[in-house]
């Protein structure tokens, strides 16, 4: 089965607040649930740990896109964090 896909190199292009809100809706998760808290950027900035508001966390992802969980696979109106990668096949079928 051939599936057309688009790869977004978010470290080069970044995110807009609208894109992150759409991703959040498609994942059915709040920003807090798709941040990589173990990422060095997050660990090195102790102030980040005090941010709990959804919009402020989205703004934090815009400033530091490396802290977003990845890969995120989006198919129409749904999305998943594809870890482990075996989830991708099941999601797309």
Secondary structure, 3 states (H helix, E strand, C coil): CCCCCCCCCHHHHCCCHHHHHHHHHHHCCCHHHHECCCCHHHHCCHHHHHCCCHHHHHHHHHHCHHHECCCEEEECCEEEECCCCHHHHHHHC
